[in-house]
Amino acid sequence: MGVLGRGGFGAVYAAEHVGTRQPIAIKMLLSASEAGTAEVRRFHREAEVTARLRHPNTVRVFDVGQTASGAMYIAMERLHGGTCQPI
């Protein structure tokens, strides 16, 4: 559906859940072979911590995994709003 944003180690894509048809965001890390060990660990930690959060101002994580080609992903709730600027 389109790229929502890009970073140094991957991108976030707009998508739709096949079963529920709800809008989701897919955060993709470069394939594990292209990303370093530290980036892979950080990606896993981000997925675990985000999945445990329960607050109205955070997204829900639906799934975490790795594609057949080795790219790691986090499937999460897609929210609409403005872009935040770093402090």
C-alpha positions, 0 to 999 in steps of 0.5 A: 500500500505504500511506505510510511517512513524509512530509517537507517535499518529498514522501513515502515509500510502501510498494509491491510490484514488479510483476515480482518481487513483492518489497516496495519503498519509493518515495520521491516528490518533489513534482512538479518544477513544485511543488518548487524547483530546489534541491530537484530537484537535491538529490533527484537527488544523493541518488539518485545517491549512494545508488545507488553505496553498497555497504554492509549498512546502506544500502538498494539503489536499483532505479530513479530517474525521473519520472512522466508527471505530473512527480513524481520518484521513487526506487524502493528496497529496503524494509527493516523496522526502527525509526524513527531519531531525529535527533541 
